[in-house]
Amino acid sequence: MDLGLAGRGYLLTGASRGLGFATARALVDDGARVLVSSRSAGSVDAAVASLGGAPAAHGLAADLADAAAGPALVEAATARLDRVDGALVSVGGPAPGSVLEVGEDEWRAAFDTVLLGTVRLVKALVPVLGDGAAIGLVLSSSVREPIGHLATSNAVRPGLAMTAKALADELGPRGIRVFGLLPGRIATERLVQTDSRHPDPEAARRATEASIPLRRYGRPEEFGRVAAFALSPAASYLTGMMLPVDGGMIRSL
């Protein structure tokens, strides 16, 4: 299938590694151009080099918690990609902890970075998008069911999912699509680090895999291909929905 990505330009945040980078890889492999971003300049440079550099890949370090980050990223994407056809917005997970353990500053940081940071970027992005553009938000399975010891994620991710749904209503008449992606247990570096906190990481992984219908963790490239399809013109009638990429892990409909 030709996804229609050749020559199109996409902005990706949180994309120097993990799910964002896997999506950038899939987009570039199908002929798109990307601007990738994360908080670390070194990581961004390494990601751009791995993607082949210009003209296919560009980068800019930015922190979405900074109010100036959204406009700066959109300006850079517009200048370096010639056109911007959409974005994949991924923000690192908030600090772990239960509802009663997490301090007020951590709750505020989670809101400012995950929800408000995303909204700021989208507001800066929308004026440069045209008919056929797409905005994807990388969310979490916590949109559908809570994850233990991740109280702040359980709070802000569902709110961001509903924000995406509202944006789909607002931007649909302009031909701009908005959707969310709900990754389950994907074998990224972050997930490996999380598993390593268990007394027996291998046992913890086996127990988790036993609860997944496909009986394994997903691979980042499996997520990346789904995200690239959802951003592409081939998915032109897909909007306002939350798409799980989880091997069947989420038990709700």
Rosetta blueprint (number, residue, H / E / L):
1 M L
2 D L
3 L L
4 G L
5 L L
6 A L
7 G L
8 R L
9 G E
10 Y E
11 L E
12 L E
13 T L
14 G L
15 A L
16 S L
17 R L
18 G H
19 L H
20 G H
21 F H
22 A H
23 T H
24 A H
25 R H
26 A H
27 L H
28 V H
29 D H
30 D L
31 G L
32 A L
33 R E
34 V E
35 L E
36 V E
37 S L
38 S L
39 R L
40 S L
41 A H
42 G H
43 S H
44 V H
45 D H
46 A H
47 A H
48 V H
49 A H
50 S H
51 L L
52 G L
53 G L
54 A L
55 P L
56 A L
57 A E
58 H E
59 G E
60 L L
61 A L
62 A L
63 D L
64 L L
65 A L
66 D L
67 A L
68 A L
69 A H
70 G H
71 P H
72 A H
73 L H
74 V H
75 E H
76 A H
77 A H
78 T H
79 A H
80 R H
81 L H
82 D L
83 R L
84 V L
85 D L
86 G E
87 A E
88 L E
89 V E
90 S L
91 V L
92 G L
93 G L
94 P L
95 A L
96 P L
97 G E
98 S L
99 V L
100 L L
101 E L
102 V L
103 G L
104 E H
105 D H
106 E H
107 W H
108 R H
109 A H
110 A H
111 F H
112 D H
113 T H
114 V H
115 L H
116 L H
117 G H
118 T H
119 V H
120 R H
121 L H
122 V H
123 K H
124 A H
125 L H
126 V H
127 P H
128 V H
129 L L
130 G L
131 D L
132 G L
133 A L
134 A E
135 I E
136 G E
137 L E
138 V E
139 L L
140 S L
141 S H
142 S H
143 V H
144 R L
145 E L
146 P L
147 I L
148 G L
149 H L
150 L E
151 A H
152 T H
153 S H
154 N H
155 A H
156 V H
157 R H
158 P H
159 G H
160 L H
161 A H
162 M H
163 T H
164 A H
165 K H
166 A H
167 L H
168 A H
169 D H
170 E H
171 L H
172 G H
173 P H
174 R H
175 G L
176 I L
177 R E
178 V E
179 F E
180 G E
181 L E
182 L E
183 P E
184 G L
185 R L
186 I E
187 A L
188 T L
189 E H
190 R H
191 L H
192 V H
193 Q H
194 T H
195 D H
196 S H
197 R L
198 H L
199 P L
200 D L
201 P H
202 E H
203 A H
204 A H
205 R H
206 R H
207 A H
208 T H
209 E H
210 A H
211 S L
212 I L
213 P L
214 L L
215 R L
216 R L
217 Y L
218 G E
219 R L
220 P H
221 E H
222 E H
223 F H
224 G H
225 R H
226 V H
227 A H
228 A H
229 F H
230 A H
231 L H
232 S L
233 P H
234 A H
235 A H
236 S L
237 Y L
238 L L
239 T L
240 G L
241 M L
242 M E
243 L E
244 P E
245 V E
246 D L
247 G L
248 G L
249 M L
250 I L
251 R L
252 S L
253 L L
